[in-house]
Amino acid sequence: MQNNILEVIRILKGANGQPVSGAEIGTSIGVSRTMIWKYVQALQKRGYSIESIPGSGYILRSEPDFLYPELITEGLDTDIIGTELVYYDKVQSTNDIAKQIGSEASDGTVVIAEIQDSGRGRRGCDWCSPEGGIWLSVILKLSMSPSHASRLTLMAGVAVAETLRKIGVNASLKWPNDVLVGGKKICGILTEMEAEAEIINYVVIGIGINANMDPESFPDDLKKTSTTIKYELGKEIDRVIFVQSLLSTLEQHYIKFNTGSFDEILQKWIDLSDTLGKQVCMVTPVKMYEGKAIGISEDGGLIVEMADGSKETLISGRCMYV
Ligand code: BTN
Protein backbone atom coordinates (compact mmCIF):
# COMPACT_ATOMS: atom_id res chain seq x y z
CA MET A 1 0.00 0.00 0.00
CA GLN A 2 1.23 3.48 -0.74
CA ASN A 3 2.93 5.43 2.01
CA ASN A 4 0.21 8.12 1.97
CA ILE A 5 -2.49 5.56 2.67
CA LEU A 6 -0.39 4.15 5.51
CA GLU A 7 -0.12 7.68 6.89
CA VAL A 8 -3.92 8.03 6.80
CA ILE A 9 -4.27 4.80 8.80
CA ARG A 10 -1.63 5.99 11.27
CA ILE A 11 -3.34 9.35 11.79
CA LEU A 12 -6.82 7.82 12.19
CA LYS A 13 -5.51 5.19 14.60
CA GLY A 14 -3.70 7.86 16.59
CA ALA A 15 -6.96 9.80 17.00
CA ASN A 16 -8.36 6.96 19.15
CA GLY A 17 -11.93 7.09 17.90
CA GLN A 18 -12.10 10.90 17.58
CA PRO A 19 -12.92 12.41 14.17
CA VAL A 20 -10.09 13.89 12.12
CA SER A 21 -11.02 16.18 9.22
CA GLY A 22 -9.91 15.48 5.66
CA ALA A 23 -8.30 18.95 5.56
CA GLU A 24 -6.26 18.19 8.71
CA ILE A 25 -5.05 14.83 7.39
CA GLY A 26 -4.36 16.42 3.99
CA THR A 27 -2.24 19.17 5.53
CA SER A 28 -0.16 16.76 7.55
CA ILE A 29 0.51 14.51 4.52
CA GLY A 30 0.75 17.32 1.98
CA VAL A 31 -2.15 16.35 -0.33
CA SER A 32 -5.64 17.73 -0.99
CA ARG A 33 -8.66 16.64 1.05
CA THR A 34 -10.18 15.23 -2.17
CA MET A 35 -7.19 12.91 -2.30
CA ILE A 36 -7.77 11.96 1.33
CA TRP A 37 -11.36 11.00 0.45
CA LYS A 38 -9.97 8.73 -2.31
CA TYR A 39 -7.59 7.10 0.19
CA VAL A 40 -10.46 6.58 2.63
CA GLN A 41 -12.50 4.89 -0.09
CA ALA A 42 -9.57 2.62 -0.94
CA LEU A 43 -9.25 1.69 2.73
CA GLN A 44 -12.97 0.99 3.03
CA LYS A 45 -12.70 -1.38 0.05
CA ARG A 46 -9.91 -3.14 1.88
CA GLY A 47 -12.12 -3.79 4.89
CA TYR A 48 -11.35 -0.80 7.14
CA SER A 49 -14.52 0.52 8.75
CA ILE A 50 -14.17 4.31 8.49
CA GLU A 51 -17.11 6.50 9.32
CA SER A 52 -17.38 9.86 7.60
CA ILE A 53 -19.14 12.46 9.75
CA PRO A 54 -20.13 15.50 7.67
CA GLY A 55 -18.58 18.70 8.99
CA SER A 56 -16.47 16.77 11.48
CA GLY A 57 -14.18 14.22 9.81
CA TYR A 58 -13.29 10.55 9.62
CA ILE A 59 -13.34 8.03 12.44
CA LEU A 60 -11.61 4.66 12.24
CA ARG A 61 -14.13 2.24 13.76
CA SER A 62 -12.34 -1.05 13.12
CA GLU A 63 -9.52 -2.58 11.18
CA PRO A 64 -10.01 -5.69 9.05
CA ASP A 65 -9.02 -9.16 10.28
CA PHE A 66 -6.46 -9.49 7.54
CA LEU A 67 -2.74 -10.00 7.81
CA TYR A 68 -1.95 -6.98 5.66
CA PRO A 69 1.76 -6.18 5.73
CA GLU A 70 1.13 -2.56 6.70
CA LEU A 71 -0.74 -3.74 9.80
CA ILE A 72 2.00 -6.20 10.75
CA THR A 73 4.80 -3.73 10.08
CA GLU A 74 3.20 -1.04 12.25
CA GLY A 75 4.45 -1.91 15.73
CA LEU A 76 6.74 -4.77 14.65
CA ASP A 77 9.87 -4.55 16.81
CA THR A 78 12.24 -6.70 14.74
CA ASP A 79 15.35 -5.84 12.75
CA ILE A 80 15.58 -9.00 10.64
CA ILE A 81 12.48 -11.22 10.67
CA GLY A 82 9.56 -9.66 8.83
CA THR A 83 11.25 -6.42 7.81
CA GLU A 84 10.37 -7.62 4.29
CA LEU A 85 6.84 -9.01 4.08
CA VAL A 86 5.29 -10.60 1.01
CA TYR A 87 1.50 -10.89 1.30
CA TYR A 88 -1.06 -12.94 -0.64
CA ASP A 89 -4.76 -13.27 0.02
CA LYS A 90 -4.61 -16.69 -1.65
CA VAL A 91 -1.60 -18.72 -2.69
CA GLN A 92 -0.80 -22.37 -3.35
CA SER A 93 1.82 -22.62 -0.62
CA THR A 94 3.83 -19.91 1.11
CA ASN A 95 6.79 -22.34 1.23
CA ASP A 96 6.68 -22.64 -2.57
CA ILE A 97 6.73 -18.85 -2.98
CA ALA A 98 9.52 -18.55 -0.43
CA LYS A 99 11.57 -21.09 -2.39
CA GLN A 100 10.93 -19.20 -5.64
CA ILE A 101 12.18 -15.89 -4.22
CA GLY A 102 14.70 -17.34 -1.74
CA SER A 103 17.88 -16.58 -3.70
CA GLU A 104 17.13 -12.86 -4.10
CA ALA A 105 15.24 -12.31 -0.85
CA SER A 106 16.89 -10.75 2.18
CA ASP A 107 17.48 -12.63 5.42
CA GLY A 108 14.26 -12.78 7.46
CA THR A 109 11.83 -12.17 4.58
CA VAL A 110 8.37 -13.48 5.48
CA VAL A 111 5.79 -14.75 2.98
CA ILE A 112 2.30 -14.76 4.47
CA ALA A 113 -1.11 -15.72 3.10
CA GLU A 114 -4.74 -15.69 4.25
CA ILE A 115 -5.50 -18.98 2.45
CA GLN A 116 -3.33 -21.70 0.92
CA ASP A 117 -4.88 -23.78 -1.86
CA SER A 118 -2.18 -26.46 -1.72
CA GLY A 119 -0.60 -26.06 1.69
CA ARG A 120 2.06 -28.70 2.24
CA GLY A 121 2.87 -30.68 5.35
CA ARG A 122 5.69 -33.10 6.08
CA ARG A 123 6.12 -36.35 4.14
CA GLY A 124 4.13 -34.97 1.21
CA CYS A 125 0.90 -34.62 3.19
CA ASP A 126 -1.59 -31.82 2.49
CA TRP A 127 -1.90 -29.05 5.02
CA CYS A 128 -5.43 -27.75 5.47
CA SER A 129 -5.12 -23.94 5.25
CA PRO A 130 -8.49 -22.13 5.28
CA GLU A 131 -9.05 -18.47 6.12
CA GLY A 132 -8.58 -17.52 9.76
CA GLY A 133 -5.29 -19.41 10.10
CA ILE A 134 -1.73 -18.12 10.12
CA TRP A 135 0.19 -19.55 7.19
CA LEU A 136 3.65 -18.10 6.81
CA SER A 137 7.15 -18.95 5.66
CA VAL A 138 10.34 -17.32 6.87
CA ILE A 139 13.40 -17.20 4.61
CA LEU A 140 16.63 -17.46 6.58
CA LYS A 141 19.99 -16.87 4.97
CA LEU A 142 22.65 -18.37 7.11
CA SER A 143 25.77 -20.36 6.61
CA MET A 144 25.67 -23.72 8.27
CA SER A 145 25.87 -27.37 7.39
CA PRO A 146 22.62 -28.90 6.06
CA SER A 147 22.90 -31.44 8.87
CA HIS A 148 22.03 -28.65 11.32
CA ALA A 149 18.79 -27.69 9.57
CA SER A 150 16.61 -29.65 12.00
CA ARG A 151 17.88 -27.35 14.76
CA LEU A 152 15.93 -24.59 13.02
CA THR A 153 12.72 -26.63 13.20
CA LEU A 154 13.22 -26.94 16.95
CA MET A 155 13.96 -23.21 17.20
CA ALA A 156 10.73 -22.35 15.36
CA GLY A 157 8.75 -24.75 17.55
CA VAL A 158 10.07 -23.06 20.69
CA ALA A 159 9.13 -19.62 19.31
CA VAL A 160 5.58 -20.75 18.43
CA ALA A 161 5.02 -22.50 21.78
CA GLU A 162 6.32 -19.50 23.73
CA THR A 163 4.10 -17.12 21.73
CA LEU A 164 1.07 -19.33 22.35
CA ARG A 165 1.85 -19.53 26.07
CA LYS A 166 2.04 -15.72 26.25
CA ILE A 167 -1.65 -15.57 25.24
CA GLY A 168 -2.67 -18.33 27.65
CA VAL A 169 -2.59 -21.35 25.32
CA ASN A 170 -0.74 -24.17 27.09
CA ALA A 171 1.36 -25.37 24.17
CA SER A 172 3.98 -28.11 24.23
CA LEU A 173 6.29 -29.62 21.63
CA LYS A 174 6.17 -33.00 19.95
CA TRP A 175 9.38 -33.97 18.21
CA PRO A 176 10.28 -32.83 15.64
CA ASN A 177 7.80 -30.31 14.29
CA ASP A 178 4.42 -30.35 16.03
CA VAL A 179 3.04 -27.90 18.53
CA LEU A 180 0.35 -29.53 20.64
CA VAL A 181 -2.28 -28.43 23.11
CA GLY A 182 -3.86 -31.18 25.21
CA GLY A 183 -2.40 -33.77 22.83
CA LYS A 184 -3.94 -32.12 19.76
CA LYS A 185 -2.04 -30.39 17.00
CA ILE A 186 -2.34 -26.60 16.83
CA CYS A 187 0.69 -25.90 14.62
CA GLY A 188 2.97 -27.72 12.20
CA ILE A 189 6.38 -26.66 10.93
CA LEU A 190 7.89 -27.58 7.59
CA THR A 191 11.58 -26.73 7.17
CA GLU A 192 13.01 -26.89 3.67
CA MET A 193 16.37 -25.79 2.35
CA GLU A 194 18.27 -24.91 -0.77
CA ALA A 195 21.78 -26.25 -0.52
CA GLU A 196 24.66 -27.06 -2.85
CA ALA A 197 27.74 -29.07 -2.02
CA GLU A 198 27.18 -29.02 1.72
CA ILE A 199 26.59 -25.27 1.76
CA ILE A 200 23.14 -23.90 2.56
CA ASN A 201 21.95 -21.03 0.35
CA TYR A 202 18.84 -20.42 2.38
CA VAL A 203 16.35 -22.18 4.61
CA VAL A 204 12.58 -21.80 4.49
CA ILE A 205 10.72 -22.38 7.73
CA GLY A 206 7.01 -22.85 7.01
CA ILE A 207 4.76 -22.33 10.02
CA GLY A 208 1.07 -23.20 9.97
CA ILE A 209 -1.03 -22.20 12.98
CA ASN A 210 -4.69 -23.04 13.44
CA ALA A 211 -5.84 -19.68 14.76
CA ASN A 212 -9.33 -18.22 14.30
CA MET A 213 -11.22 -21.26 13.10
CA ASP A 214 -13.38 -23.97 14.64
CA PRO A 215 -12.05 -27.54 14.74
CA GLU A 216 -15.51 -28.69 13.55
CA SER A 217 -14.83 -26.99 10.25
CA PHE A 218 -11.84 -29.28 9.62
CA PRO A 219 -12.02 -32.38 7.41
CA ASP A 220 -13.13 -35.47 9.38
CA ASP A 221 -9.64 -36.95 9.72
CA LEU A 222 -8.39 -33.78 11.45
CA LYS A 223 -11.37 -33.01 13.68
CA LYS A 224 -10.26 -35.34 16.49
CA THR A 225 -6.53 -34.73 16.24
CA SER A 226 -6.36 -30.93 15.78
CA THR A 227 -7.25 -27.89 17.78
CA THR A 228 -7.25 -24.13 17.23
CA ILE A 229 -6.41 -21.03 19.23
CA LYS A 230 -10.05 -19.93 18.99
CA TYR A 231 -11.23 -23.24 20.48
CA GLU A 232 -8.64 -23.19 23.28
CA LEU A 233 -9.32 -19.59 24.32
CA GLY A 234 -13.05 -19.54 23.56
CA LYS A 235 -12.55 -16.41 21.46
CA GLU A 236 -10.80 -15.17 18.37
CA ILE A 237 -7.40 -13.52 18.62
CA ASP A 238 -5.98 -10.48 16.87
CA ARG A 239 -3.86 -12.36 14.33
CA VAL A 240 -1.77 -9.28 13.50
CA ILE A 241 -0.67 -8.90 17.12
CA PHE A 242 0.00 -12.64 17.35
CA VAL A 243 2.16 -12.59 14.20
CA GLN A 244 4.10 -9.57 15.51
CA SER A 245 4.75 -11.37 18.78
CA LEU A 246 5.76 -14.59 16.98
CA LEU A 247 8.19 -12.84 14.62
CA SER A 248 9.72 -10.95 17.50
CA THR A 249 10.22 -14.14 19.57
CA LEU A 250 11.59 -15.96 16.53
CA GLU A 251 14.09 -13.18 15.95
CA GLN A 252 15.37 -13.32 19.53
CA HIS A 253 16.06 -17.06 19.07
CA TYR A 254 17.50 -16.57 15.59
CA ILE A 255 20.01 -14.07 16.95
CA LYS A 256 21.03 -16.60 19.62
CA PHE A 257 21.22 -19.30 16.96
CA ASN A 258 23.52 -17.17 14.82
CA THR A 259 25.80 -16.42 17.73
CA GLY A 260 26.24 -20.12 18.38
CA SER A 261 24.00 -20.36 21.47
CA PHE A 262 21.93 -23.33 20.34
CA ASP A 263 22.21 -24.93 23.82
CA GLU A 264 19.89 -22.31 25.26
CA ILE A 265 17.27 -22.98 22.56
CA LEU A 266 17.66 -26.73 23.06
CA GLN A 267 17.07 -26.36 26.79
CA LYS A 268 13.90 -24.36 26.10
CA TRP A 269 12.73 -27.09 23.71
CA ILE A 270 13.36 -29.69 26.43
CA ASP A 271 11.43 -27.60 28.98
CA LEU A 272 8.48 -27.33 26.58
CA SER A 273 8.65 -30.95 25.43
CA ASP A 274 5.66 -33.26 25.33
CA THR A 275 7.74 -36.10 23.87
CA LEU A 276 10.56 -36.68 26.34
CA GLY A 277 9.82 -39.46 28.81
CA LYS A 278 7.17 -41.01 26.54
CA GLN A 279 7.22 -44.43 24.85
CA VAL A 280 7.54 -43.78 21.14
CA CYS A 281 7.51 -45.69 17.90
CA MET A 282 9.87 -44.10 15.38
CA VAL A 283 9.38 -44.95 11.74
CA THR A 284 12.38 -44.15 9.53
CA PRO A 285 12.76 -45.07 5.83
CA VAL A 286 14.98 -48.01 6.80
CA LYS A 287 13.78 -49.26 10.16
CA MET A 288 11.22 -48.95 12.93
CA TYR A 289 12.35 -48.31 16.52
CA GLU A 290 10.31 -48.58 19.68
CA GLY A 291 11.53 -47.25 22.99
CA LYS A 292 11.56 -44.36 25.41
CA ALA A 293 12.34 -40.83 24.21
CA ILE A 294 15.10 -39.74 26.57
CA GLY A 295 16.75 -36.71 25.03
CA ILE A 296 17.56 -34.43 22.13
CA SER A 297 20.98 -34.47 20.49
CA GLU A 298 23.09 -31.44 19.56
CA ASP A 299 21.81 -31.80 15.98
CA GLY A 300 18.19 -31.78 17.07
CA GLY A 301 17.78 -35.55 16.78
CA LEU A 302 15.60 -37.60 19.14
CA ILE A 303 17.48 -40.00 21.41
CA VAL A 304 15.50 -43.17 21.96
CA GLU A 305 16.39 -45.86 24.49
CA MET A 306 15.30 -49.33 23.47
CA ALA A 307 14.13 -52.08 25.84
CA ASP A 308 17.59 -53.73 25.68
CA GLY A 309 19.20 -50.50 26.90
CA SER A 310 20.73 -49.56 23.53
CA LYS A 311 20.30 -45.99 22.34
CA GLU A 312 19.63 -44.55 18.89
CA THR A 313 19.69 -40.92 17.81
CA LEU A 314 17.13 -40.36 15.07
CA ILE A 315 17.53 -37.26 12.97
CA SER A 316 14.36 -37.68 10.95
CA GLY A 317 11.37 -39.95 10.77
CA ARG A 318 7.82 -40.20 12.00
CA CYS A 319 7.35 -40.17 15.74
CA MET A 320 4.24 -41.83 17.18
CA TYR A 321 3.32 -42.20 20.82
CA VAL A 322 2.57 -45.79 21.92
C1 BTN B 1 3.37 -30.52 9.21
O1 BTN B 1 3.07 -30.56 10.41
O2 BTN B 1 3.21 -31.50 8.50
C2 BTN B 1 3.96 -29.24 8.68
C3 BTN B 1 2.90 -28.26 8.26
C4 BTN B 1 3.46 -26.96 7.74
C5 BTN B 1 2.40 -26.03 7.20
C6 BTN B 1 2.95 -24.68 6.84
S1 BTN B 1 1.68 -23.50 6.51
C7 BTN B 1 2.84 -22.38 5.88
C8 BTN B 1 3.83 -23.20 5.08
N1 BTN B 1 3.37 -23.40 3.72
C9 BTN B 1 3.12 -24.68 3.45
O3 BTN B 1 2.71 -25.11 2.36
N2 BTN B 1 3.37 -25.42 4.53
C10 BTN B 1 3.86 -24.62 5.63
Boltz pocket constraint, residues with backbone or C-beta under 6 A from the ligand:
constraints:
  - pocket:
      binder: B
      contacts: [[A, 92], [A, 93], [A, 94], [A, 95], [A, 96], [A, 116], [A, 118], [A, 119], [A, 120], [A, 121], [A, 122], [A, 123], [A, 125], [A, 127], [A, 129], [A, 134], [A, 135], [A, 136], [A, 137], [A, 177], [A, 178], [A, 187], [A, 188], [A, 189], [A, 190], [A, 206], [A, 207], [A, 208], [A, 209]]
      max_distance: 6.0
